[in-house]
Amino acid sequence: MAKAAKTAIKTKDQKAASEAKNYTKVIKAVRSQKSGAYTFKEGIIHKDKIKDFLSEK
């Protein structure tokens, strides 16, 4: 029975791993209007929404 439980856990991890491949960490440099220095905005974004994240101000 212990082997069956390990197999069930392994299956869940594979599904989570396949979902995780759809996300990407994106880092965007944003210039501060007040000081002119750059700050960085970062997020973990779904791969279909990367262009939206980079185009927003």
N, C-alpha and C positions, 0 to 999 in steps of 0.2 A: 504494500500500500504506500510505502514511503516514496517509491519510485514514481507512482502515479501522481502524487502531490507535486513532486519536483517537475514533472512534465507539464502540469497545469500552470505552474508559476512561470516556466520558461515560455510558454505560449503567450501569456499576457505581456511579458517583456518584449517579445518580438513585435507585437502589435503596437506597443508604445514606441518602440524604436522606429518603426516605419512611419508613425505619425510625427516623430521628432525631426525627421528628415525634411519635412515641409516647412520648417521654421529656420530663420537665419538671423544672426545678430548683426544689426546695422548700426553704424556709428556715423553721425552727421556733424560736421563742424558748423557752428552758428556764430556769427559775429555779433557782439553786443553793440547796440547803438550808442550806449552811454560812454563806454570806455574804449571801444574799438577792438577789444581783445576777443579772441575766439574761445568759445566754450563748446563742449561736446554733448550732443544729445544722442543717447543710445537706447535701443530697444530690441526686443526679440519679436520679430515680425513674421507673419505668414508670407511665404514666397510670392503669393499673388498680390500682396499689398505693399511691396517694397517701393515701387515707383511713387505711390501716393505718399508714403512716409518721406521720401526724399524731396518731393515737389512742394510739400507744405512749408509755410514760412513761420 
